[in-house]
Amino acid sequence: MKQLLLILSIILSVSLFPPAQAAAKRVYLDITSAETRKIQFAIPRFQNSASASDAKLDRGLADTLAKALVFHGIIDVLPNQQVAASTNGDWARLGADYGVVGRYSVNKDQLNMEVRLFDAAEDKMLMGKAYKGPLDEKDLMLYKFTDAVINELTGTPGLATTQIGFITQPADKREREVFISDILGRKTRQITRHRNLVVSPRFSPDGVNMAYTSYHSGNQNLYITDLRQSKTTRVISRRKGMNLAPAWSPDGQSMVVTLSFKGNPDLYLINRRGEILRQLTKRTGINVSPSFSPDGRHIVFVSDRSGKPQLYMMELVSGNTQRLTFEGVENAEPSWSPVENLVVYSSLRGGIYHLCTIDPFNIGSSTQITSDQTHHETPSWSPDGNQIIFAKRDGRDHKVYGIMKNGLYQRMLFSLPGSQTYPRWAVKPY
C-alpha cells in the first residue's frame, strides 16, 4: 500500500509544451459568473494508442472527465453524438470553445494516459499532461487533469481532487458513521465504525485529520482520526457533558469547541491535545457551531442568548461580540468562507430552512440563495470559496447537494444508500 501511495504521489504530470508559452497567452475567466453562457467543451471518446479499442473504457474516460468539468458550474459538454466522430477542426463549427483529446494504453493493469486541451477557435493546443499509474486510479488522473484545466481557464485550481466528508445513516437504523468521498461519489470510505451516533465532522485545514463527536462510550466525546492509511484515532476531550462541533483554526493548531462540563454549553479554545487555552463565552445562553474567519482573528457562532438561535461574531483577542442576524425565525450552522468575508448559514424562513449568505462586517447584507420548498441544512464551503455543499431533504432522507455561491446550479452531488448529513469539504493531500 505504501508503494501504491508513492506511485500516486509522483504520478506524471508533465507539461507537453514550455510553461512560458502558456503564460504568455493566458486569459482567466471568472468562475463566479455562472449566470452567463457556460463554456462549451467537446470531449470525444479517448483513443487506445496501443491495441484494439475498448469501447467501454474509451467512452468511460471521456464521460468521467466531462462530469468532473461540469461539476465546476461554468462548463457544459456537447452531447456525445455531436462529437463522436469529430476532429479538432470540427469543434468550433459544432459550437465548442475548447476541446480535449485523450489517448491511453494499458499494460498489466498499468495505465498510461496523455490528455490535451485545445482552443477550438484557433485549433491550438493550450495544455497537455501525461499520467501513469494503476488502472483503478484512472479517475484520479482525470481529476488531476480537470483541476489543471480549471486553473488554466480561471487562475484557480479546480475542485476535482478535493474530498467531501459526511455522516451516513442507514435506512431504519439509528447509528450514524463518518464517510468520505470523491466529488462524484465514485469512491467512498468509511472512517468510523462506532455503531452509534456520530455527529459534526470537521476536516483539519490540510485535509489530513477529521474531528468529530461520538456517543459510543455513553458521553458526547470528541475524537480525531488521521485519514491517511494509519487511520489512528485518539480522544481529545471526554469531559462530562457536551464535547461538540470542533472548528479548526486556519493554521490547524487549535480548535474552538462547545463544552458543558461547568453546566452551560460554552465555547472554549483548545489545542490539538485537548487542553483548554481559554474560555470564550460564559453563561450567555447555549453557544455552538463555531467557524473561523480566514485570518483566524474572528469566529462566527450560534447562540440563543437573545431567545432564539442567532449568529454572532467574536473577535478572539478582545472577546468583543456582536449579533449578525436579525431576519428569519432561527439562524444556525454558519460556515465562514475560506477566502473572503462571507458566511453561509441556514435560516428558518416561512417554515423552511433556506441557505443565506452574509458579510459579517456589513450587518444587514444577508442574501437568501435558495428558494425551493424543502430544507437546506449544514452548509460548508468549497476550498476555493466558489461553491457550497449542504444536506437537503430528499423525500424521507437527506442527500448531499451543491450550489454556486450566487445561488445557481443547485444539484445533487451523488446518491448513496441511506441518509447523508453534515457534509464538509476539504482539500485532499496526495
C-alpha positions in Angstrom: 0.0 0.0 0.0 2.9 2.4 0.8 4.3 1.7 -2.7 0.9 2.5 -4.3 0.7 5.8 -2.4 4.2 6.6 -3.5 3.3 5.9 -7.1 0.3 8.1 -6.8 2.3 10.9 -5.2 4.6 11.0 -8.2 2.1 10.4 -11.0 3.5 12.1 -14.0 2.0 15.5 -14.7 4.3 16.6 -17.4 3.6 19.7 -19.5 3.8 19.0 -23.2 5.0 22.5 -24.1 7.1 25.1 -22.3 5.2 26.9 -19.4 6.2 30.3 -20.6 4.4 29.7 -23.9 1.1 29.1 -22.0 1.6 32.0 -19.6 2.0 34.5 -22.4 -1.5 33.7 -23.8 -3.4 33.0 -20.6 -6.6 34.9 -20.1 -8.5 34.0 -17.0 -12.3 33.6 -16.9 -14.5 34.5 -13.9 -15.7 31.3 -12.3 -18.3 33.2 -10.3 -20.1 34.4 -13.4 -22.1 31.2 -13.9 -25.2 33.2 -14.8 -23.6 34.0 -18.2 -23.2 31.5 -21.1 -21.3 28.4 -20.0 -18.1 27.4 -21.6 -18.7 24.7 -24.2 -16.4 21.7 -24.4 -16.1 18.9 -27.0 -14.8 15.7 -25.4 -14.7 12.8 -27.9 -14.1 9.3 -26.6 -10.5 8.6 -25.7 -8.4 6.5 -28.1 -6.4 3.4 -27.2 -3.0 4.0 -28.8 -1.5 0.6 -28.2 -4.1 -2.0 -29.1 -7.7 -2.6 -30.2 -10.2 -0.1 -28.9 -12.1 -0.9 -25.7 -15.4 1.0 -26.3 -16.5 0.9 -22.7 -13.1 2.3 -21.4 -12.9 4.8 -24.3 -16.3 6.3 -23.5 -15.9 5.9 -19.7 -12.7 8.0 -19.6 -14.4 10.8 -21.6 -17.6 10.7 -19.5 -15.7 10.9 -16.2 -13.7 13.9 -17.5 -16.9 15.5 -18.7 -18.7 15.1 -15.3 -15.7 16.4 -13.4 -15.5 19.5 -15.6 -19.3 20.2 -15.5 -19.1 19.9 -11.7 -17.5 23.3 -11.5 -20.6 25.1 -12.7 -19.0 27.1 -15.6 -18.7 24.3 -18.2 -21.1 22.4 -20.4 -20.1 19.5 -22.6 -21.5 18.9 -26.1 -23.6 15.7 -26.4 -21.7 12.5 -27.3 -23.4 12.1 -30.7 -22.3 15.5 -31.9 -18.6 14.9 -31.2 -18.3 11.2 -31.6 -16.5 11.3 -35.0 -15.3 14.9 -34.8 -11.7 16.1 -35.1 -10.1 19.3 -33.8 -11.1 21.2 -36.9 -14.8 20.4 -36.4 -15.1 21.7 -32.8 -15.7 25.4 -33.5 -18.3 24.6 -36.1 -20.1 22.5 -33.5 -20.2 25.4 -31.1 -17.3 24.3 -28.8 -15.0 26.8 -27.2 -12.5 24.2 -26.1 -11.8 20.5 -26.9 -10.0 17.7 -25.3 -8.1 14.8 -27.0 -7.2 11.8 -24.8 -5.1 8.8 -25.6 -4.1 5.9 -23.4 -2.7 2.4 -23.3 -3.0 -0.4 -20.7 -0.3 -2.8 -19.8 -0.8 -5.4 -17.0 -3.3 -3.1 -15.1 -1.0 -0.1 -15.5 -2.5 2.9 -17.3 -0.6 5.4 -19.4 -2.7 8.4 -20.4 -2.0 11.6 -22.3 -4.6 14.3 -22.4 -4.5 17.6 -24.3 -6.6 20.8 -24.1 -7.3 22.8 -27.3 -8.6 26.2 -28.1 -11.3 25.3 -30.7 -11.4 28.7 -32.5 -7.7 28.7 -33.1 -7.2 24.9 -33.3 -4.3 25.4 -30.9 -3.1 23.2 -28.0 -3.2 25.1 -24.7 -2.0 22.5 -22.4 -1.1 18.8 -22.2 -0.5 16.4 -19.4 0.7 12.8 -19.1 -0.1 10.4 -16.3 1.0 6.9 -15.3 -0.4 4.7 -12.6 -2.6 1.7 -11.6 -5.7 1.3 -13.9 -8.0 1.6 -10.9 -6.8 5.1 -10.3 -7.9 6.4 -13.7 -10.5 8.7 -12.0 -7.7 10.4 -10.0 -5.7 11.0 -13.2 -8.7 12.6 -14.9 -9.5 14.7 -11.7 -5.9 16.0 -11.8 -6.3 17.0 -15.4 -9.7 18.6 -14.6 -8.1 20.7 -11.9 -5.3 21.8 -14.3 -7.9 22.8 -16.9 -9.9 24.9 -14.4 -6.6 26.5 -13.3 -5.7 27.2 -17.0 -9.1 28.9 -17.6 -9.6 30.7 -14.3 -6.3 31.1 -12.5 -7.7 29.0 -9.5 -7.1 25.2 -9.2 -10.2 23.1 -9.7 -12.1 21.0 -7.1 -12.0 17.6 -8.7 -9.2 16.2 -6.4 -10.9 17.5 -3.2 -12.7 15.3 -0.7 -16.1 15.5 0.9 -17.0 14.2 4.3 -20.4 13.4 5.7 -22.4 11.4 8.1 -24.4 8.4 6.7 -27.4 6.9 8.5 -28.5 3.5 7.0 -32.2 3.1 6.4 -34.2 2.1 9.5 -31.1 2.3 11.8 -30.2 4.8 14.5 -26.4 4.5 14.1 -24.5 7.1 12.1 -21.0 7.0 10.8 -18.5 9.3 9.1 -17.6 8.6 5.5 -15.5 10.5 3.0 -15.9 10.5 -0.8 -14.5 12.0 -4.0 -16.6 14.7 -5.7 -18.6 12.3 -7.8 -19.3 9.7 -5.1 -17.3 7.1 -7.0 -15.0 6.2 -4.1 -16.4 6.3 -0.6 -14.5 5.2 2.5 -16.0 4.6 6.0 -14.0 6.4 8.7 -15.8 5.5 11.9 -17.2 2.1 13.0 -18.7 3.1 16.3 -22.1 1.6 15.7 -23.6 4.5 17.5 -24.4 8.2 16.9 -21.6 10.3 15.3 -22.1 14.0 14.5 -20.4 17.2 13.5 -17.4 16.0 11.4 -14.8 18.7 10.7 -11.7 18.4 8.4 -8.4 19.9 9.5 -7.3 22.7 7.1 -4.8 20.4 5.4 -7.4 17.6 5.0 -5.3 15.1 6.9 -7.4 14.8 10.0 -11.1 14.6 10.9 -12.5 15.7 14.2 -16.0 14.6 15.2 -18.2 13.9 18.2 -19.2 10.3 19.0 -21.7 8.9 21.6 -20.4 5.3 21.5 -18.9 5.5 25.0 -22.1 6.9 26.6 -20.9 10.5 26.6 -20.5 13.1 23.8 -16.8 12.7 23.4 -14.6 14.5 20.9 -12.2 12.5 18.7 -9.6 13.0 15.9 -8.9 10.4 13.2 -5.9 10.5 10.9 -7.4 10.0 7.4 -4.2 8.6 6.0 -3.6 4.8 5.8 -2.8 4.5 9.5 -6.3 5.8 10.4 -5.2 6.2 14.0 -7.9 7.7 16.3 -7.5 9.5 19.6 -9.8 11.1 22.0 -9.1 14.8 22.6 -11.9 15.7 25.0 -14.1 13.4 27.2 -15.2 15.9 29.8 -18.5 15.3 31.4 -21.4 16.6 29.2 -21.0 18.1 25.7 -17.8 17.9 23.7 -19.1 19.1 20.4 -18.6 20.7 17.0 -14.9 21.4 16.7 -13.9 24.4 14.5 -10.2 24.2 13.4 -8.2 27.4 13.3 -6.7 28.2 9.9 -3.2 27.1 11.0 -4.6 23.7 12.3 -3.0 24.2 15.7 -6.1 24.9 17.8 -9.9 24.4 17.8 -13.0 26.1 19.2 -15.4 23.6 20.7 -18.6 23.6 22.8 -18.0 22.1 26.3 -20.6 21.9 29.1 -18.6 20.4 32.0 -19.4 23.6 34.0 -23.1 23.2 33.3 -23.7 25.7 30.5 -22.7 24.9 26.9 -20.0 27.5 26.2 -17.2 27.9 23.7 -13.6 27.1 24.6 -10.3 27.4 22.7 -8.3 24.2 23.0 -5.1 22.9 21.5 -4.7 19.7 19.5 -4.1 17.7 22.7 -7.5 18.9 24.1 -6.0 21.2 26.7 -8.1 24.3 27.3 -6.4 27.5 26.4 -9.2 29.9 27.1 -12.9 30.1 27.8 -14.6 32.3 25.2 -18.2 32.6 26.3 -19.6 32.5 29.9 -23.2 31.5 30.6 -24.7 33.6 27.8 -27.1 31.0 26.5 -26.3 27.9 24.5 -23.2 28.6 22.3 -22.5 26.2 19.5 -21.3 25.8 15.8 -18.2 28.0 15.7 -16.4 28.7 12.4 -13.1 30.7 11.9 -12.5 33.6 9.7 -9.8 33.0 7.0 -7.3 35.1 9.0 -8.1 33.4 12.3 -8.9 36.6 14.1 -12.7 36.1 14.4 -15.2 33.4 14.8 -18.9 33.3 13.9 -21.1 31.1 16.1 -24.7 30.4 17.2 -26.2 31.5 20.5 -29.7 31.6 21.8 -28.9 34.4 24.3 -31.5 36.6 22.6 -34.2 33.9 22.9 -33.8 32.2 19.5 -30.7 30.8 17.8 -28.9 33.7 16.0 -25.4 34.3 14.5 -22.8 36.2 16.5 -19.3 37.2 15.6 -16.5 37.4 18.2 -13.0 39.0 17.9 -10.8 36.4 19.6 -8.2 38.8 21.1 -10.6 41.2 22.7 -13.6 38.9 23.1 -15.9 41.7 21.6 -19.1 40.1 20.3 -21.9 41.4 18.1 -25.1 39.9 16.7 -25.1 39.4 13.0 -28.6 38.1 12.0 -32.0 39.7 12.6 -34.0 38.1 9.8 -35.5 34.7 10.0 -37.1 32.9 13.0 -33.9 30.9 13.6 -30.4 31.2 12.1 -27.8 28.5 12.6 -25.0 26.3 11.2 -22.7 29.1 9.9 -19.6 28.4 7.8 -17.1 31.2 7.0 -15.7 31.2 3.5 -12.0 30.2 3.4 -11.2 33.0 1.0 -13.3 36.0 1.9 -15.5 37.7 4.5 -18.7 35.8 3.6 -20.6 33.5 5.9 -23.2 30.9 4.7 -25.8 29.7 7.2 -29.2 28.0 7.4 -32.1 30.4 8.1 -35.7 29.4 9.1 -38.0 31.5 6.8 -41.6 30.7 6.1 -41.2 27.3 7.8 -38.4 26.2 5.5 -34.7 26.2 6.3 -33.0 28.2 3.5 -29.4 29.0 2.8 -28.3 32.6 3.2 -25.0 34.4 3.0 -23.9 37.5 4.9 -20.9 39.7 5.1 -20.1 39.7 8.9 -18.6 43.2 8.7 -21.7 44.6 6.9 -24.7 43.8 9.1 -27.9 43.8 7.1 -26.3 42.3 4.0 -28.0 38.9 4.2 -28.9 37.3 0.9 -31.1 34.2 0.5 -29.6 31.9 -2.1 -32.2 29.0 -2.1 -35.9 29.2 -2.8 -37.2 25.7 -3.4 -39.6 24.4 -0.7 -37.5 21.9 1.2 -35.0 22.1 4.0 -31.4 23.1 3.3 -29.1 22.4 6.3 -25.4 22.3 7.5 -23.7 24.2 4.6 -20.0 24.1 4.0 -17.8 26.0 1.6 -15.6 24.5 -1.2 -11.9 25.1 -0.7 -11.9 27.8 -3.4 -14.9 29.6 -1.9 -17.0 29.4 -5.1 -19.4 26.6 -4.2 -21.4 25.4 -1.1 -22.4 21.9 -0.2 -25.3 21.1 2.2 -27.7 18.5 3.3 -31.1 18.7 1.5 -34.3 16.9 2.5 -35.0 14.5 -0.4 -38.1 12.5 0.4 -37.6 10.7 3.7 -33.8 11.1 3.6 -31.2 13.8 3.3 -28.7 13.9 0.3 -25.6 16.0 -0.3 -26.3 18.8 -2.7 -24.1 21.6 -4.2 -24.8 25.1 -5.3 -22.8 28.0 -6.6 -22.4 30.8 -4.0 -24.7 33.1 -6.2 -27.5 30.5 -5.8 -27.2 29.0 -9.3 -26.5 25.4 -10.4 -28.1 23.6 -7.5 -27.9 19.8 -7.9 -27.4 16.5 -6.0 -23.7 15.6 -6.0 -24.2 11.9 -5.6 -26.8 9.4 -4.5 -25.7 6.9 -1.8 -27.7 4.4 0.3 -29.3 5.8 3.4 -29.3 9.5 4.5 -26.3 11.8 4.3 -26.0 14.8 6.6 -23.3 17.2 8.0 -21.4 17.5 4.7 -17.9 19.0 4.9 -15.5 19.9 2.1 -11.7 19.9 2.2 -8.5 19.6 0.1 -7.1 16.1 -0.2 -3.4 15.6 0.5 -1.7 13.3 -2.0 
